[in-house]
Amino acid sequence: PQLFRVHLTGRAVSPEKGGTESIWVFEDITERKVAEERLQRREAYYRALVENSSDVVVVVNAEGVVKYESPGVERVLGYRAEERIGRSSFELVHPDDLASLEEAYQRILGGETRQVRVEFRIRHRDGSWRIFQSVGKGMAGPGGGRRVVVNSRDVTDTRKLEDQFLRAQRLEAIGTLSS
């Protein structure tokens, strides 16, 4: 015997008062339940990927307001994800980087491009500036509104090492030229 899931609906029907007759409708919902369980497993899988990532994943609405921010923001910038919900996604951006970041955001919202890569400085809770490398992609949000999903990585230490290497190379080149 094979098991299946059903949705059962019943209704009493009585041609005369006090009758005991009823009608029952059985609807096989096995396929729908299997699809729902598959979707729940997939959602749990992707949620675990995002929540355990060392990157920061942010979902921003068309007005630039943070609708979701992954827990990685606490490891990277010192802010709890809950603190950022409902706030402007641009409020921590370095003033010198703000115009180019807003322009990239508008290009995504306007549908000019499917995704944009940007690099900008953002303020850590301790007041220092971190360098973020981000990729933003537009998508439809609930109710048809536009959303942007941004995946950001802290590249501050990498940039510092690159600068040190370039300085050392320049000093070596100057030394070679002077001798």
C-alpha positions as CSV (number, residue, x, y, z in Angstrom):
1,P,0.0,0.0,0.0
2,Q,1.3,3.4,-1.0
3,L,0.8,6.4,1.3
4,F,-0.4,9.7,0.0
5,R,-1.5,13.0,1.5
6,V,-5.0,14.3,1.2
7,H,-7.0,17.4,1.9
8,L,-10.4,16.3,3.3
9,T,-13.5,18.5,3.2
10,G,-16.8,17.4,4.5
11,R,-20.3,18.9,4.8
12,A,-23.5,17.6,6.3
13,V,-26.4,17.4,4.0
14,S,-29.8,16.5,5.2
15,P,-33.0,16.5,3.3
16,E,-34.9,16.5,6.5
17,K,-34.1,17.8,10.0
18,G,-31.9,15.4,12.0
19,G,-30.6,13.5,8.9
20,T,-27.1,12.0,9.1
21,E,-26.0,12.2,5.6
22,S,-22.8,14.0,4.5
23,I,-20.6,14.6,1.5
24,W,-16.8,14.2,1.7
25,V,-14.3,15.4,-0.9
26,F,-10.8,13.9,-0.9
27,E,-8.1,15.9,-2.8
28,D,-4.7,14.2,-3.3
29,I,-2.1,16.9,-2.3
30,T,0.9,14.6,-2.3
31,E,2.7,16.4,-5.1
32,R,2.1,19.8,-3.6
33,K,3.4,18.7,-0.2
34,V,6.5,17.1,-1.7
35,A,7.2,20.4,-3.6
36,E,6.7,22.5,-0.4
37,E,9.1,20.3,1.5
38,R,11.7,20.5,-1.3
39,L,11.3,24.3,-1.3
40,Q,11.8,24.5,2.5
41,R,15.0,22.3,2.3
42,R,16.3,24.5,-0.5
43,E,15.5,27.7,1.4
44,A,17.3,26.3,4.6
45,Y,20.3,25.4,2.4
46,Y,20.6,28.9,0.9
47,R,19.9,30.6,4.2
48,A,22.8,28.7,5.8
49,L,25.1,29.7,2.9
50,V,24.3,33.4,3.3
51,E,24.3,33.4,7.1
52,N,27.6,31.6,7.5
53,S,29.4,33.5,4.8
54,S,32.3,35.8,5.6
55,D,30.9,38.2,3.0
56,V,28.1,40.7,3.8
57,V,24.9,40.2,1.8
58,V,22.4,43.1,1.8
59,V,19.0,43.5,0.2
60,V,18.1,47.1,-0.4
61,N,14.8,48.5,-1.7
62,A,14.4,51.2,-4.5
63,E,14.8,54.0,-1.9
64,G,18.1,52.6,-0.7
65,V,16.7,51.3,2.6
66,V,18.2,48.1,4.0
67,K,15.5,45.3,4.1
68,Y,17.9,42.5,5.0
69,E,21.6,42.3,6.0
70,S,23.4,39.0,6.7
71,P,25.0,38.3,10.0
72,G,28.4,38.7,8.3
73,V,28.1,42.4,8.9
74,E,28.8,42.0,12.6
75,R,32.1,40.0,11.9
76,V,33.2,42.5,9.2
77,L,31.9,45.9,10.4
78,G,30.9,45.4,14.0
79,Y,27.2,46.2,13.5
80,R,24.4,43.7,14.3
81,A,22.3,42.9,11.3
82,E,19.2,43.9,13.1
83,E,20.6,47.4,13.7
84,R,20.9,48.0,10.0
85,I,17.3,47.0,9.0
86,G,15.3,50.1,7.9
87,R,18.3,52.4,7.6
88,S,19.9,53.9,4.6
89,S,22.4,51.6,2.9
90,F,24.5,54.7,2.1
91,E,24.8,56.2,5.6
92,L,28.2,54.5,6.4
93,V,29.8,55.1,3.0
94,H,32.8,57.5,2.8
95,P,31.6,60.9,1.5
96,D,34.2,60.8,-1.3
97,D,32.8,57.5,-2.6
98,L,29.1,58.3,-2.1
99,A,28.3,59.9,-5.6
100,S,29.8,57.0,-7.6
101,L,28.1,54.4,-5.4
102,E,24.7,56.1,-5.8
103,E,25.3,56.4,-9.6
104,A,26.0,52.6,-9.8
105,Y,22.9,51.9,-7.7
106,Q,20.7,54.0,-10.1
107,R,22.2,52.2,-13.1
108,I,21.0,48.9,-11.6
109,L,17.6,50.2,-10.6
110,G,17.1,51.7,-14.1
111,G,17.9,48.4,-15.8
112,E,20.9,49.8,-17.6
113,T,22.9,46.8,-16.4
114,R,22.3,43.5,-14.8
115,Q,25.0,43.9,-12.2
116,V,27.6,46.4,-11.2
117,R,31.0,46.0,-9.4
118,V,32.1,48.8,-7.2
119,E,34.8,49.4,-4.6
120,F,34.2,51.9,-1.8
121,R,35.1,52.8,1.8
122,I,32.7,52.1,4.6
123,R,32.8,53.1,8.2
124,H,33.4,50.3,10.8
125,R,31.7,50.6,14.2
126,D,35.2,51.6,15.7
127,G,35.3,54.6,13.4
128,S,38.0,53.2,11.0
129,W,37.4,53.0,7.2
130,R,37.2,49.6,5.6
131,I,37.4,49.0,1.8
132,F,34.6,47.0,0.4
133,Q,34.5,45.3,-3.0
134,S,30.8,44.8,-3.9
135,V,28.7,43.3,-6.6
136,G,25.1,44.5,-6.9
137,K,22.3,43.0,-8.9
138,G,18.7,44.1,-9.5
139,M,15.7,41.9,-9.0
140,A,12.0,42.1,-8.5
141,G,10.9,42.4,-4.9
142,P,7.7,41.4,-3.2
143,G,4.7,43.3,-4.6
144,G,6.6,44.1,-7.8
145,G,8.9,46.7,-6.4
146,R,12.6,46.8,-7.4
147,R,15.3,45.5,-5.0
148,V,19.1,45.3,-5.3
149,V,21.0,42.4,-3.8
150,V,24.6,43.4,-2.9
151,N,27.3,41.0,-2.0
152,S,30.3,42.7,-0.3
153,R,33.7,41.6,0.7
154,D,36.2,43.4,2.9
155,V,39.4,43.9,0.9
156,T,41.1,46.4,3.2
157,D,44.0,44.1,4.2
158,T,44.5,43.0,0.6
159,R,44.7,46.6,-0.6
160,K,47.2,47.5,2.2
161,L,49.5,44.6,1.2
162,E,49.2,45.7,-2.5
163,D,50.2,49.3,-1.5
164,Q,53.2,48.0,0.5
165,F,54.3,45.9,-2.4
166,L,54.0,48.7,-4.8
167,R,55.9,51.1,-2.5
168,A,58.7,48.5,-2.1
169,Q,58.8,48.1,-5.9
170,R,59.1,51.9,-6.4
171,L,61.9,52.2,-3.9
172,E,63.7,49.3,-5.6
173,A,63.3,50.9,-9.0
174,I,64.5,54.3,-7.7
175,G,67.5,52.6,-6.1
176,T,68.3,50.8,-9.4
177,L,68.0,54.0,-11.4
178,S,70.2,56.0,-9.0
179,S,73.0,53.5,-9.1
